[in-house]
Amino acid sequence: MRVLLGLLSLFWCSWAVADPSVSPADKLERLFSSQFQFDADGQPLVTIELVSGRQQVRIGGGIVVRPNGDGSSAILGGDDWTISVGKSQKAKTKSWVVVERIRTMKSSQVERRLAFWKRKEPTATMFDTGTMFAVSGAIVDNRETVIAIWPGATADVKSKVEKAKLKFGVPATTYEELVSKPKGVITARSAKATVANPSILWFFPTKGTIWVEGVTQGGGGSQKHTKQVTRKYRGAIYATVGDDGNLTVGNAIGAETLLEGLVPAEIYPDAPQAALKSQAIAARTELLQKLGRRHHTKPFLLCSTQQCQVYAGAGAEDPRTTKAVKQTRGVTMVANRKLVDARYSAACGGHTEDKHAIWGGDVDPVLSAKNDMAYSGPPVMNRVGGFLKKRGAYCGVSKWSRGRYRWNKHVHASEIEANLKSRGMSIGTLVSITPLQRLKSGRLSSVKMQGSHGESVIRGDLNIRRALGNLRSSLFLVTKRGPDFVFSGAGFGHGVGMCQLGAIGMAEKGISHQRILKHYYSGISLQKLY
């Protein structure tokens, strides 16, 4: 069970590992565990994935190798190292089907719900996830218990999830349990030295940063394409064995330092300061809220892609966003004594969307659909034509709004046909695209694809956007012109939570970061955690 306990008012911890006699299993425990730790500056320490699934990775830029962490013996062997993994064994894992999530940690309620599910399915068990902070007598408890059934292989879990949805009528998801950790030997070679250590090696910068080769860029949201880049990072770099038995390279870094490199990758750094503060608080809340909730079988707390948060490392910092991070240090959004799920997207197009409508799961009152105009108005639903003609949304007034607030895209039928075929939908020549169901914001949740050899239905915001040519959002109207389909749309992204261009538009009107956040996240208060 991965439960983060961050008792900030009681103690500070260091990531340091000084005992070289620690067993390989213990060395990995620190990475596969979610026990919350802090650096000497009082920042929560975060482990974030940089490279995974490789047999070899190069790093460099001024390095001291300390096999078992800060405080262990130091090895100076040059500024360019090649790291590899050998004699490796994969982790043993189990995939479970989650049938219920319980936000309260009252043992009596958890036990009642577990007993209820055991009567239905004897395999039912529970796992604890999440975080708890105690700050100056106030408790922010973000822990969650998940009840799961039907343990088995990862390859079978998708079909089991669909079976559970039908059988029990619940928004089933998955949980990955780590049964046993992976094993292997990590070796680092430079021109002057070779270092080998069971399970892990740590690298510390002597010149401020370490560069890492082969970091994946792109591939999140509607982005299909990725590329490999070299990036620099502050803090410690570690190389270890991933759950797949391959090499994983990660970065152990303080949360505030991480945010200084993350926030400018999420928003335009020359936006008004109120928008930058809003982004810093939203990003910090989302960062801390995610800790301990995912990647249970992996040697890091967060990935560095859009699935978690986009982390560009050192060199991406900007003085304006760094100022916003420092001015809001430790400030997060809280509702009902819990860190909120602080989702955000580039541009909502004039109306945000309910979280559960995009991703399923329970209704989250904090992330509810709302009009983003300077005036109130009803949900868009099926009034998309008139809505697209409207102006006055907060996300439509800044210099960055062009092509994001309203947009048009021509997509050749053959491109869509190829996308459908890759998804197993061979309907022949595409004849028409018909919207079937729209959400409150006007975004589509299902469309019918009529072809010369049959028809198929595509469901889900991201599936629709990708299948129809990587559209900026699923809020659109579609017409056919010769061999092309023409999409006239609004917004950029899923539209849940804070609209980043909307936050900029509000800030340009002199609205404070506190009011911006309370506009996009219902029922929240701001609380300084450290």
Secondary structure, DSSP 8 states (H G I E B T S, - for coil): ---EEE-TTT---------TT--HHHHHHHHHS----B-TTS-BEEEEEEEEEESEEEEESSEEEETTSTTS--B---SEEEEEEEEEE--EEEEEEEEEEE----HHHHHHHHHHHHHH-TT-EEEEE-EEEEETTEEEE--EEEEEEEEE-GGGHHHHHHHHHHHH-S--EEEEEEEE--EEEEEEE-SS-EEEEESEEEEEESSS-EEEEEEEEE-STT---EEEEEEEE-SEEEEEE-TTSSEEEEEEEEHHHHHHHHHHHHS-TTS-HHHHHHHHHHHHHHHHHHTTTS-TTSS-SB-SSTTT-----BT---HHHHHHHHHTTTEEEEETTEE----EESB-TTB-B-HHHHH-SS--GGG---B-BSS-----TT-HHHHHH---BGGGSSTT-TTTSEEEEEEEHHHHHHHHHHTT---SSEEEEEEEEE-TTS-EEEEEEEETTEEEEEESHHHHHHHTTS-S-S-EEEEEETTEEEEEEE-BS--BSEEHHHHHHHHHTT--HHHHHHHHSTT-EEEE--
